[in-house]
Structure formats: C-alpha cells, structure tokens
Amino acid sequence: MSEDESAATNGFREDEGADRRTGGQSGVAPGRWVTRAVMVVAVVAASYIAFRISLAFFPRWWAHRIGDQVNGGVTNGSLWGLFYGFTFTFLPLLILVQIRRRFFSWTWRIVVAVVAVVLAAPNWLTLSVVAGNSKAAHAGERIFDVEAPGFRAGTLSGVIVGAVLALIITTTSIRMKHRKLEVKRLRGERDELKRMGRSSEDGDQAR
C-alpha cells in the first residue's frame, strides 16, 4: 500500500471515529437545570392538584367529625371549640418561637416551623370551613350550624386565649433570660472591682 493510500485510510478512520463520538454525544441526557425545572413543574402541579382535592374533601369531612363529637349541643360545641382553638394555637406557637434559638441551623428551623404548622391542622381545617368559598366549605358551614352550634365561636375564643397566653409566656421567658444575663454581667463587674481593690491594697502594703 502506498503512502497516499495509507494516509487516506487513516483519515477515513479518524473521521469515522469522530462521527461515532458526535453521534454518542447527541444522545446525552438533558442538563441539570432542565431536570430541576421539570421537577419543579411536577411538584407545583401535584401540589395544586392536592390543594384542589383537599378543598373539595376536607371541609365537609372535618365538619362531619366535629358534628359527631358535638352531637348538636351548644355547650358541647363551645367546649370542644375552646379545646381545639386553645390547644392547637398555644402549642404550635410555643414550638414556633423555638426557631429563635441560636443553636438551630436553618434546616432545623424550617423543620420546626413545618411541625408547628402541621400541629395547628385542626384550626386550619376549621378555618377552611369558615373562610372557604368551595361547595364543601358551604356544606361544612351548614353542618356546623345544625350539628355543632357554638363550635366556631368557641374555637375563636380558644385561639385568642391560646395566642395571648403563648405571647405572655414567650415574653416572660425572654425577659427572664435578659435579666439573668444582666445579673451575670453585674456579678462579673463586681468580682472584677473586688480583684482590683485587693490588688491595690496589696500594692499599698508592699510599699
């Protein structure tokens, strides 16, 4: 084989290898940003569908559960409302204020906030009935009127009392912490003054 034929053969093989590599790269998976965009769209769509389903289901379901507990009594409705409103406002707020702790990372702060929101679910469900515009919400209101009278007013009272009590406890706790820090600082200054006084006395005696 001549030199020209050998060079032509080698050039053909190189071109063929380049074509194979190019063909292999054409089937490369989409970039990460495309995958993330698709995932975000899928999550948003699933969340919207779940939200619409919840609006059509939970208000009526919650109203039936409360109606079964109250059983048509105004006193029972008020007491159950106070219980749900107070408990599921007071506890979530006490948990939520823990995000101010410095030893929590941002990840744990988000976790704590999510736990607090989930713990307040009974009040969210009652709110979905009272403030909702869906057919399920209107049906839930009618169920409350007949089977759980007094529940909404009791819940509102419990929410107010729970929020006020949680605010008082949180404010008192913060003030006590500040006072402890202030007392600790003053004691440190007092001890420092005592040490300086002793050092001065020792110097005078040495003279």
N, CA, C and O of each residue as an XYZ file, in Angstrom:
828
protein
N       0.870     -1.203      0.000
C       0.000      0.000      0.000
C       0.901      1.245      0.000
O       1.869      1.326      0.755
N       0.559      2.210     -0.862
C       1.363      3.416     -0.967
C       1.106      4.334      0.199
O       0.163      4.132      0.965
N       1.957      5.362      0.337
C       1.813      6.311      1.428
C       0.529      7.107      1.296
O      -0.107      7.429      2.300
N       0.137      7.430      0.066
C      -1.095      8.204     -0.125
C      -2.313      7.399      0.281
O      -3.233      7.915      0.915
N      -2.308      6.098     -0.099
C      -3.452      5.256      0.266
C      -3.528      5.069      1.780
O      -4.617      5.074      2.353
N      -2.343      4.900      2.443
C      -2.322      4.733      3.898
C      -2.839      5.986      4.592
O      -3.606      5.888      5.550
N      -2.427      7.176      4.118
C      -2.896      8.427      4.728
C      -4.387      8.582      4.551
O      -5.081      9.046      5.455
N      -4.892      8.187      3.369
C      -6.337      8.303      3.122
C      -7.105      7.374      4.026
O      -8.166      7.726      4.542
N      -6.550      6.151      4.222
C      -7.220      5.184      5.091
C      -7.257      5.679      6.531
O      -8.284      5.568      7.201
N      -6.145      6.222      7.007
C      -6.094      6.743      8.384
C      -7.043      7.919      8.563
O      -7.712      8.034      9.590
N      -7.099      8.798      7.555
C      -8.014      9.934      7.654
C      -9.458      9.488      7.693
O     -10.269     10.068      8.414
N      -9.790      8.456      6.920
C     -11.164      7.931      6.914
C     -11.514      7.339      8.269
O     -12.626      7.522      8.763
N     -10.557      6.622      8.877
C     -10.817      6.034     10.197
C     -11.008      7.113     11.254
O     -11.880      6.988     12.114
N     -10.187      8.190     11.200
C     -10.328      9.276     12.169
C     -11.680      9.965     12.036
O     -12.327     10.297     13.029
N     -12.103     10.178     10.757
C     -13.406     10.815     10.534
C     -14.530      9.927     11.044
O     -15.513     10.409     11.607
N     -14.371      8.610     10.838
C     -15.399      7.680     11.295
C     -15.485      7.676     12.824
O     -16.578      7.624     13.390
N     -14.311      7.732     13.497
C     -14.304      7.780     14.967
C     -14.925      9.063     15.478
O     -15.657      9.051     16.468
N     -14.637     10.176     14.809
C     -15.231     11.454     15.230
C     -16.731     11.426     15.066
O     -17.456     11.946     15.914
N     -17.217     10.821     13.978
C     -18.663     10.726     13.768
C     -19.309      9.890     14.849
O     -20.400     10.223     15.313
N     -18.667      8.819     15.261
C     -19.223      7.974     16.322
C     -19.315      8.739     17.637
O     -20.318      8.658     18.346
N     -18.242      9.494     17.959
C     -18.271     10.267     19.202
C     -19.354     11.323     19.167
O     -20.049     11.541     20.159
N     -19.501     11.979     18.026
C     -20.536     13.004     17.892
C     -21.921     12.394     17.999
O     -22.818     12.962     18.623
N     -22.086     11.232     17.385
C     -23.376     10.548     17.463
C     -23.691     10.109     18.874
O     -24.846     10.144     19.297
N     -22.646      9.687     19.624
C     -22.881      9.281     21.002
C     -23.259     10.451     21.869
O     -24.071     10.304     22.783
N     -22.675     11.648     21.599
C     -22.973     12.823     22.403
C     -24.347     13.392     22.119
O     -24.914     14.086     22.963
N     -24.897     13.110     20.935
C     -26.208     13.641     20.605
C     -27.298     13.054     21.481
O     -28.373     13.635     21.633
N     -27.002     11.870     22.068
C     -27.994     11.249     22.940
C     -27.774     11.535     24.402
O     -28.340     10.846     25.251
N     -26.950     12.554     24.735
C     -26.660     12.883     26.130
C     -27.920     13.377     26.816
O     -28.726     14.086     26.212
N     -28.096     13.000     28.095
C     -29.273     13.417     28.859
C     -29.283     14.933     29.012
O     -28.223     15.559     28.985
N     -30.485     15.546     29.177
C     -30.570     16.996     29.331
C     -29.816     17.470     30.566
O     -29.553     16.687     31.480
N     -29.472     18.749     30.590
C     -28.711     19.305     31.690
C     -29.471     19.279     32.996
O     -30.674     19.019     33.034
N     -28.744     19.555     34.069
C     -29.363     19.512     35.395
C     -30.466     20.540     35.534
O     -31.480     20.286     36.184
N     -30.274     21.704     34.923
C     -31.288     22.753     35.076
C     -32.596     22.350     34.422
O     -33.670     22.726     34.890
N     -32.508     21.579     33.328
C     -33.733     21.097     32.692
C     -34.439     20.103     33.606
O     -35.657     20.159     33.773
N     -33.663     19.191     34.198
C     -34.247     18.206     35.110
C     -34.887     18.883     36.311
O     -35.985     18.515     36.728
N     -34.199     19.871     36.865
C     -34.743     20.577     38.019
C     -36.005     21.339     37.648
O     -36.960     21.377     38.424
N     -36.015     21.949     36.465
C     -37.208     22.684     36.033
C     -38.401     21.747     35.886
O     -39.518     22.078     36.282
N     -38.151     20.589     35.320
C     -39.233     19.605     35.170
C     -39.735     19.153     36.533
O     -40.941     19.015     36.740
N     -38.807     18.921     37.471
C     -39.201     18.501     38.816
C     -40.017     19.584     39.519
O     -41.007     19.285     40.186
N     -39.596     20.851     39.366
C     -40.340     21.948     39.988
C     -41.751     22.031     39.415
O     -42.720     22.183     40.158
N     -41.860     21.933     38.105
C     -43.185     21.977     37.478
C     -44.052     20.820     37.961
O     -45.239     20.997     38.234
N     -43.449     19.628     38.065
C     -44.207     18.464     38.523
C     -44.670     18.636     39.966
O     -45.807     18.301     40.299
N     -43.772     19.168     40.842
C     -44.141     19.379     42.245
C     -45.250     20.414     42.364
O     -46.194     20.234     43.133
N     -45.134     21.514     41.591
C     -46.155     22.557     41.636
C     -47.499     22.012     41.156
O     -48.537     22.286     41.759
N     -47.475     21.244     40.076
C     -48.716     20.671     39.557
C     -49.341     19.699     40.556
O     -50.553     19.718     40.773
N     -48.499     18.841     41.167
C     -49.023     17.890     42.153
C     -49.566     18.621     43.377
O     -50.592     18.229     43.933
N     -48.875     19.686     43.798
C     -49.344     20.454     44.957
C     -50.680     21.133     44.656
O     -51.567     21.180     45.508
N     -50.812     21.654     43.449
C     -52.074     22.314     43.077
C     -53.217     21.313     43.042
O     -54.314     21.596     43.523
N     -52.954     20.136     42.468
C     -53.993     19.102     42.411
C     -54.388     18.658     43.820
O     -55.570     18.499     44.125
N     -53.367     18.459     44.685
C     -53.658     18.057     46.065
C     -54.438     19.149     46.800
O     -55.313     18.857     47.615
N     -54.110     20.407     46.503
C     -54.828     21.525     47.129
C     -56.282     21.558     46.700
O     -57.170     21.755     47.530
N     -56.534     21.367     45.419
C     -57.915     21.369     44.927
C     -58.707     20.202     45.496
O     -59.880     20.347     45.840
N     -58.063     19.048     45.594
C     -58.745     17.882     46.170
C     -59.050     18.116     47.642
O     -60.126     17.761     48.124
N     -58.101     18.714     48.353
C     -58.312     18.979     49.783
C     -59.453     19.973     49.987
O     -60.229     19.834     50.933
N     -59.564     20.966     49.116
C     -60.657     21.935     49.231
C     -62.014     21.269     49.015
O     -63.019     21.684     49.592
N     -62.029     20.242     48.187
C     -63.288     19.559     47.895
C     -63.622     18.479     48.916
O     -64.749     17.985     48.946
N     -62.660     18.109     49.747
C     -62.880     16.979     50.661
C     -62.842     17.374     52.126
O     -63.776     17.074     52.870
N     -61.774     18.044     52.556
C     -61.531     18.220     53.989
C     -62.556     19.085     54.720
O     -62.916     18.735     55.843
N     -63.052     20.195     54.157
C     -64.033     20.977     54.925
C     -65.268     20.178     55.317
O     -65.700     20.224     56.468
N     -65.832     19.453     54.370
C     -67.015     18.647     54.685
C     -66.662     17.518     55.651
O     -67.414     17.244     56.586
N     -65.525     16.866     55.430
C     -65.096     15.763     56.304
C     -64.877     16.262     57.734
O     -65.307     15.615     58.688
N     -64.214     17.403     57.885
C     -63.949     17.946     59.214
C     -65.244     18.336     59.905
O     -65.402     18.087     61.100
N     -66.158     18.934     59.189
C     -67.431     19.330     59.776
C     -68.196     18.105     60.277
O     -68.820     18.152     61.337
N     -68.149     17.025     59.528
C     -68.815     15.787     59.979
C     -68.150     15.242     61.240
O     -68.850     14.790     62.146
N     -66.824     15.271     61.325
C     -66.131     14.770     62.509
C     -66.505     15.604     63.738
O     -66.770     15.058     64.809
N     -66.523     16.909     63.578
C     -66.887     17.779     64.697
C     -68.356     17.595     65.059
O     -68.707     17.578     66.239
N     -69.212     17.458     64.056
C     -70.627     17.227     64.325
C     -70.852     15.956     65.118
O     -71.709     15.921     66.000
N     -70.094     14.908     64.819
C     -70.217     13.654     65.574
C     -69.784     13.842     67.031
O     -70.371     13.243     67.932
N     -68.764     14.668     67.267
C     -68.293     14.900     68.633
C     -69.268     15.780     69.426
O     -69.562     15.507     70.590
N     -69.755     16.825     68.784
C     -70.622     17.778     69.487
C     -72.031     17.228     69.660
O     -72.647     17.369     70.716
N     -72.518     16.606     68.613
C     -73.840     15.965     68.658
C     -74.969     16.974     68.932
O     -75.929     16.672     69.641
N     -74.834     18.165     68.358
C     -75.929     19.122     68.388
C     -76.060     19.976     69.624
O     -76.987     20.784     69.690
N     -75.192     19.849     70.608
C     -75.301     20.628     71.838
C     -74.469     21.900     71.790
O     -73.304     21.863     71.396
N     -75.057     23.025     72.187
C     -74.338     24.293     72.164
C     -73.185     24.272     73.169
O     -72.085     24.735     72.869
N     -73.448     23.731     74.365
C     -72.391     23.667     75.385
C     -71.241     22.796     74.923
O     -70.075     23.172     75.044
N     -71.577     21.625     74.389
C     -70.531     20.749     73.864
C     -69.761     21.421     72.738
O     -68.537     21.314     72.653
N     -70.497     22.118     71.872
C     -69.821     22.806     70.773
C     -68.864     23.872     71.260
O     -67.757     23.999     70.737
N     -69.281     24.645     72.265
C     -68.413     25.695     72.804
C     -67.178     25.103     73.471
O     -66.065     25.599     73.295
N     -67.388     24.025     74.245
C     -66.258     23.410     74.956
C     -65.273     22.767     73.988
O     -64.061     22.930     74.129
N     -65.790     22.040     73.011
C     -64.906     21.440     72.022
C     -64.177     22.521     71.227
O     -63.000     22.363     70.903
N     -64.867     23.617     70.910
C     -64.223     24.713     70.203
C     -63.104     25.337     71.016
O     -62.028     25.620     70.490
N     -63.364     25.557     72.325
C     -62.314     26.080     73.198
C     -61.114     25.145     73.236
O     -59.967     25.589     73.178
N     -61.386     23.850     73.332
C     -60.292     22.878     73.399
C     -59.442     22.918     72.130
O     -58.219     23.045     72.202
N     -60.089     22.811     70.972
C     -59.338     22.803     69.714
C     -58.648     24.144     69.483
O     -57.470     24.193     69.128
N     -59.389     25.228     69.688
C     -58.802     26.540     69.438
C     -57.616     26.833     70.329
O     -56.593     27.327     69.855
N     -57.733     26.532     71.631
C     -56.647     26.814     72.565
C     -55.457     25.880     72.345
O     -54.327     26.338     72.175
N     -55.710     24.584     72.349
C     -54.622     23.600     72.276
C     -53.806     23.747     71.006
O     -52.576     23.746     71.045
N     -54.495     23.873     69.879
C     -53.791     23.868     68.598
C     -53.431     25.272     68.119
O     -53.117     25.480     66.947
N     -53.481     26.231     69.044
C     -52.855     27.538     68.850
C     -51.699     27.712     69.828
O     -50.614     28.155     69.453
N     -51.945     27.359     71.083
C     -50.945     27.521     72.141
C     -49.697     26.676     71.869
O     -48.581     27.196     71.871
N     -49.882     25.391     71.638
C     -48.730     24.507     71.423
C     -47.956     24.841     70.151
O     -46.729     24.927     70.208
N     -48.613     25.033     69.002
C     -47.835     25.401     67.812
C     -47.043     26.688     67.967
O     -45.920     26.786     67.473
N     -47.617     27.683     68.652
C     -46.881     28.931     68.835
C     -45.669     28.747     69.735
O     -44.611     29.320     69.478
N     -45.819     27.947     70.792
C     -44.668     27.676     71.656
C     -43.559     26.954     70.895
O     -42.374     27.196     71.123
N     -43.959     26.069     69.994
C     -42.962     25.373     69.177
C     -42.349     26.321     68.156
O     -41.145     26.278     67.907
N     -43.177     27.174     67.566
C     -42.690     28.066     66.514
C     -41.649     29.055     67.039
O     -40.680     29.353     66.341
N     -41.831     29.562     68.247
C     -40.884     30.564     68.772
C     -39.518     29.952     69.067
O     -38.563     30.682     69.329
N     -39.412     28.629     69.029
C     -38.121     27.995     69.277
C     -37.141     28.219     68.131
O     -35.946     27.961     68.276
N     -37.641     28.698     66.989
C     -36.727     28.930     65.868
C     -35.753     30.069     66.162
O     -34.780     30.260     65.433
N     -36.016     30.831     67.235
C     -35.087     31.910     67.589
C     -33.844     31.375     68.292
O     -32.889     32.122     68.503
N     -33.841     30.092     68.659
C     -32.675     29.526     69.335
C     -31.472     29.543     68.406
O     -31.557     29.122     67.253
N     -30.370     30.026     68.912
C     -29.183     30.180     68.069
C     -28.561     28.854     67.667
O     -27.912     28.763     66.625
N     -28.753     27.817     68.488
C     -28.102     26.547     68.175
C     -28.816     25.801     67.053
O     -28.327     24.767     66.597
N     -29.960     26.303     66.601
C     -30.663     25.673     65.482
C     -30.065     26.157     64.164
O     -29.855     27.353     63.961
N     -29.797     25.212     63.280
C     -29.411     25.585     61.919
C     -30.668     25.985     61.153
O     -31.787     25.793     61.629
N     -30.466     26.546     59.952
C     -31.618     26.953     59.161
C     -32.475     25.761     58.752
O     -33.696     25.876     58.640
N     -31.833     24.620     58.530
C     -32.597     23.418     58.184
C     -33.525     23.024     59.323
O     -34.696     22.718     59.098
N     -33.003     23.030     60.545
C     -33.827     22.655     61.693
C     -34.883     23.702     61.982
O     -35.965     23.367     62.466
N     -34.597     24.953     61.698
C     -35.615     25.989     61.874
C     -36.795     25.761     60.933
O     -37.952     25.935     61.317
N     -36.492     25.372     59.708
C     -37.569     25.061     58.754
C     -38.369     23.858     59.232
O     -39.596     23.838     59.130
N     -37.663     22.849     59.758
C     -38.352     21.660     60.268
C     -39.281     22.030     61.425
O     -40.426     21.580     61.479
N     -38.780     22.847     62.344
C     -39.595     23.274     63.490
C     -40.821     24.046     63.022
O     -41.921     23.836     63.533
N     -40.636     24.946     62.046
C     -41.765     25.724     61.526
C     -42.804     24.817     60.872
O     -44.006     25.024     61.044
N     -42.347     23.812     60.123
C     -43.282     22.878     59.479
C     -44.048     22.082     60.526
O     -45.254     21.873     60.388
N     -43.354     21.635     61.578
C     -44.020     20.892     62.655
C     -45.095     21.749     63.309
O     -46.192     21.266     63.589
N     -44.782     23.026     63.553
C     -45.750     23.931     64.178
C     -46.978     24.120     63.287
O     -48.109     24.119     63.775
N     -46.757     24.281     61.992
C     -47.880     24.463     61.059
C     -48.743     23.212     61.002
O     -49.971     23.302     60.997
N     -48.109     22.048     60.958
C     -48.863     20.789     60.896
C     -49.636     20.561     62.191
O     -50.768     20.076     62.162
N     -49.029     20.908     63.330
C     -49.699     20.716     64.615
C     -50.957     21.578     64.732
O     -51.882     21.229     65.466
N     -50.993     22.680     64.025
C     -52.170     23.561     64.058
C     -53.233     23.133     63.040
O     -54.155     23.898     62.759
N     -53.118     21.935     62.493
C     -54.028     21.476     61.439
C     -55.510     21.572     61.805
O     -56.299     21.993     60.959
N     -55.934     21.203     63.029
C     -57.367     21.338     63.347
C     -57.901     22.748     63.170
O     -59.021     22.932     62.692
N     -57.123     23.734     63.547
C     -57.575     25.109     63.353
C     -57.570     25.508     61.884
O     -58.428     26.272     61.445
N     -56.604     24.992     61.120
C     -56.614     25.255     59.681
C     -57.859     24.650     59.036
O     -58.468     25.253     58.153
N     -58.227     23.464     59.484
C     -59.416     22.811     58.927
C     -60.683     23.597     59.252
O     -61.559     23.764     58.404
N     -60.765     24.078     60.494
C     -61.926     24.904     60.856
C     -61.946     26.184     60.033
O     -63.009     26.626     59.598
N     -60.781     26.778     59.818
C     -60.697     27.985     59.005
C     -61.108     27.716     57.561
O     -61.717     28.572     56.919
N     -60.776     26.528     57.046
C     -61.165     26.195     55.675
C     -62.678     26.114     55.522
O     -63.214     26.361     54.441
N     -63.366     25.766     56.614
C     -64.834     25.738     56.579
C     -65.401     27.148     56.685
O     -66.307     27.521     55.940
N     -64.862     27.923     57.612
C     -65.409     29.253     57.892
C     -65.094     30.239     56.770
O     -65.956     31.024     56.376
N     -63.882     30.204     56.262
C     -63.458     31.191     55.269
C     -63.448     30.660     53.848
O     -63.135     31.410     52.923
N     -63.780     29.390     53.644
C     -63.724     28.812     52.312
C     -64.887     29.232     51.429
O     -65.954     29.605     51.916
N     -64.657     29.164     50.103
C     -65.688     29.506     49.130
C     -66.176     28.306     48.325
O     -67.048     28.445     47.468
N     -65.619     27.136     48.597
C     -65.990     25.957     47.832
C     -67.330     25.404     48.304
O     -67.853     25.794     49.347
N     -67.870     24.484     47.507
C     -69.127     23.837     47.885
C     -68.957     23.036     49.175
O     -69.867     22.980     50.002
N     -67.779     22.414     49.341
C     -67.519     21.648     50.558
C     -67.500     22.554     51.785
O     -67.966     22.164     52.855
N     -66.954     23.780     51.628
C     -66.923     24.716     52.750
C     -68.332     25.158     53.130
O     -68.659     25.232     54.314
N     -69.162     25.450     52.142
C     -70.546     25.843     52.434
C     -71.320     24.698     53.079
O     -72.125     24.911     53.986
N     -71.063     23.476     52.598
C     -71.709     22.311     53.218
C     -71.235     22.145     54.659
O     -72.017     21.795     55.543
N     -69.925     22.404     54.890
C     -69.395     22.324     56.247
C     -70.019     23.353     57.171
O     -70.275     23.055     58.337
N     -70.269     24.555     56.677
C     -70.929     25.576     57.497
C     -72.332     25.149     57.897
O     -72.746     25.351     59.038
N     -73.057     24.562     56.967
C     -74.412     24.100     57.294
C     -74.364     22.979     58.332
O     -75.224     22.901     59.209
N     -73.361     22.119     58.227
C     -73.214     21.046     59.213
C     -72.901     21.630     60.582
O     -73.447     21.183     61.590
N     -72.014     22.639     60.622
C     -71.721     23.311     61.887
C     -72.973     23.935     62.489
O     -73.195     23.848     63.696
N     -73.787     24.563     61.652
C     -74.996     25.217     62.150
C     -75.952     24.226     62.805
O     -76.582     24.534     63.817
N     -76.055     23.038     62.222
C     -77.030     22.059     62.707
C     -76.442     21.145     63.774
O     -77.050     20.944     64.825
N     -75.251     20.586     63.507
C     -74.699     19.544     64.362
C     -73.667     20.050     65.374
O     -73.374     19.356     66.348
N     -73.118     21.232     65.162
C     -72.071     21.730     66.071
C     -72.248     23.210     66.363
O     -71.335     23.994     66.105
N     -73.396     23.615     66.894
C     -73.585     25.034     67.227
C     -72.649     25.448     68.356
O     -72.430     24.693     69.303
N     -72.111     26.634     68.247
C     -71.192     27.141     69.266
C     -69.746     26.766     69.043
O     -68.860     27.289     69.719
N     -69.487     25.863     68.100
C     -68.109     25.400     67.905
C     -67.229     26.506     67.327
O     -66.094     26.685     67.768
N     -67.734     27.240     66.356
C     -66.918     28.279     65.737
C     -66.593     29.393     66.730
O     -65.453     29.852     66.790
N     -67.572     29.826     67.500
C     -67.317     30.872     68.496
C     -66.354     30.377     69.572
O     -65.470     31.115     70.007
N     -66.526     29.130     69.999
C     -65.613     28.560     70.986
C     -64.197     28.449     70.451
O     -63.232     28.699     71.173
N     -64.074     28.071     69.177
C     -62.751     27.970     68.572
C     -62.070     29.325     68.514
O     -60.883     29.443     68.819
N     -62.823     30.353     68.120
C     -62.250     31.695     68.059
C     -61.783     32.160     69.443
O     -60.706     32.742     69.573
N     -62.579     31.907     70.457
C     -62.178     32.274     71.818
C     -60.931     31.521     72.239
O     -60.020     32.105     72.826
N     -60.879     30.215     71.942
C     -59.704     29.419     72.291
C     -58.457     29.885     71.575
O     -57.373     29.901     72.159
N     -58.600     30.269     70.302
C     -57.447     30.775     69.547
C     -56.908     32.051     70.184
O     -55.696     32.206     70.333
N     -57.792     32.956     70.556
C     -57.364     34.214     71.161
C     -56.660     33.965     72.496
O     -55.585     34.508     72.749
N     -57.275     33.139     73.345
C     -56.681     32.852     74.651
C     -55.331     32.151     74.486
O     -54.366     32.497     75.168
N     -55.260     31.174     73.589
C     -54.013     30.456     73.371
C     -52.912     31.357     72.854
O     -51.767     31.248     73.291
N     -53.246     32.257     71.916
C     -52.243     33.166     71.362
C     -51.749     34.145     72.426
O     -50.549     34.405     72.522
N     -52.674     34.690     73.229
C     -52.286     35.635     74.271
C     -51.404     34.960     75.322
O     -50.394     35.523     75.742
N     -51.786     33.751     75.745
C     -51.003     33.045     76.750
C     -49.618     32.686     76.218
O     -48.627     32.814     76.937
N     -49.542     32.237     74.966
C     -48.239     31.921     74.371
C     -47.373     33.169     74.279
O     -46.164     33.102     74.501
N     -47.985     34.313     73.951
C     -47.237     35.565     73.882
C     -46.718     35.976     75.255
O     -45.582     36.432     75.383
N     -47.558     35.813     76.286
C     -47.136     36.171     77.651
C     -45.975     35.290     78.099
O     -44.988     35.785     78.642
N     -46.098     33.976     77.870
C     -45.040     33.053     78.287
C     -43.735     33.353     77.543
O     -42.662     33.366     78.147
N     -43.828     33.591     76.238
C     -42.626     33.874     75.448
C     -41.965     35.170     75.895
O     -40.746     35.231     76.055
N     -42.774     36.207     76.095
C     -42.227     37.498     76.531
C     -41.585     37.390     77.905
O     -40.506     37.934     78.140
N     -42.260     36.680     78.818
C     -41.706     36.497     80.164
C     -40.391     35.725     80.115
O     -39.437     36.064     80.816
N     -40.347     34.684     79.283
C     -39.126     33.894     79.155
C     -37.966     34.731     78.621
O     -36.840     34.613     79.103
N     -38.241     35.576     77.627
C     -37.187     36.417     77.064
C     -36.691     37.420     78.099
O     -35.487     37.649     78.215
N     -37.618     38.020     78.855
C     -37.219     38.989     79.881
C     -36.397     38.328     80.977
O     -35.407     38.894     81.441
N     -36.804     37.128     81.395
C     -36.044     36.420     82.428
C     -34.640     36.091     81.945
O     -33.680     36.171     82.711
N     -34.523     35.722     80.677
C     -33.206     35.423     80.133
C     -32.329     36.664     80.128
O     -31.150     36.605     80.477
N     -32.918     37.799     79.725
C     -32.150     39.045     79.718
C     -31.732     39.439     81.132
O     -30.619     39.920     81.343
N     -32.617     39.234     82.089
C     -32.279     39.576     83.472
C     -31.151     38.693     83.994
O     -30.251     39.171     84.685
N     -31.200     37.409     83.666
C     -30.124     36.519     84.087
C     -28.785     36.961     83.501
O     -27.762     36.964     84.186
N     -28.812     37.334     82.219
C     -27.575     37.810     81.595
C     -27.090     39.104     82.239
O     -25.888     39.300     82.419
N     -28.036     39.994     82.588
C     -27.660     41.246     83.229
C     -27.070     41.001     84.613
O     -26.077     41.623     84.989
N     -27.690     40.084     85.377
C     -27.172     39.749     86.703
C     -25.782     39.135     86.593
O     -24.894     39.445     87.387
N     -25.597     38.264     85.604
C     -24.294     37.642     85.408
C     -23.244     38.691     85.064
O     -22.111     38.626     85.541
N     -23.628     39.662     84.232
C     -22.687     40.729     83.864
C     -22.330     41.585     85.071
O     -21.163     41.919     85.273
N     -23.331     41.942     85.875
C     -23.071     42.774     87.062
C     -22.206     42.032     88.078
O     -21.336     42.641     88.701
N     -22.426     40.744     88.254
C     -21.589     39.977     89.163
C     -20.156     39.926     88.679
O     -19.218     40.006     89.472
N     -19.990     39.792     87.367
C     -18.639     39.800     86.821
C     -17.937     41.126     87.063
O     -16.759     41.158     87.418
N     -18.677     42.241     86.865
C     -18.093     43.560     87.133
C     -17.767     43.718     88.618
O     -16.737     44.290     88.973
N     -18.656     43.205     89.491
C     -18.392     43.300     90.927
C     -17.138     42.524     91.307
O     -16.303     43.024     92.061
N     -17.001     41.302     90.787
C     -15.817     40.496     91.101
C     -14.552     41.160     90.570
O     -13.500     41.106     91.207
N     -14.662     41.793     89.386
C     -13.500     42.467     88.825
C     -13.090     43.653     89.699
O     -11.900     43.888     89.911
N     -14.078     44.403     90.207
C     -13.769     45.526     91.099
C     -13.131     45.033     92.393
O     -12.207     45.660     92.913
N     -13.622     43.911     92.913
C     -13.030     43.351     94.136
C     -11.574     42.965     93.904
O     -10.715     43.235     94.744
N     -11.298     42.336     92.769
C      -9.921     41.938     92.476
C      -9.016     43.157     92.333
O      -7.878     43.163     92.803
N      -9.541     44.186     91.678
C      -8.746     45.402     91.532
C      -8.488     46.053     92.886
O      -7.396     46.569     93.126
N      -9.508     46.035     93.797
C      -9.329     46.599     95.130
C      -8.292     45.825     95.931
O      -7.473     46.419     96.633
N      -8.327     44.494     95.826
C      -7.347     43.683     96.540
C      -5.952     43.920     96.013
O      -4.997     43.989     96.787
N      -5.821     44.045     94.698
C      -4.512     44.306     94.102
C      -3.949     45.642     94.574
O      -2.753     45.772     94.836
N      -4.853     46.648     94.680
C      -4.410     47.969     95.161
C      -3.980     47.909     96.608
O      -2.987     48.533     96.980
N      -4.713     47.163     97.444
C      -4.349     47.025     98.860
C      -2.988     46.309     98.995
O      -2.135     46.719     99.783
N      -2.810     45.253     98.225
C      -1.534     44.534     98.274
C      -0.372     45.432     97.871
O       0.716     45.345     98.440
N      -0.609     46.300     96.883
C       0.454     47.213     96.467
C       0.788     48.222     97.540
O       1.954     48.553     97.753
N      -0.257     48.722     98.230
C      -0.005     49.685     99.302
C       0.770     49.034    100.448
O       1.677     49.655    101.001
N       0.431     47.798    100.815
C       1.135     47.109    101.889
C       2.586     46.841    101.514
O       3.476     46.913    102.361
N       2.822     46.533    100.249
C       4.202     46.277     99.818
C       5.059     47.530     99.935
O       6.255     47.450    100.216
N       4.444     48.679     99.719
C       5.182     49.928     99.881
C       5.489     50.224    101.325
O       6.108     51.244    101.628
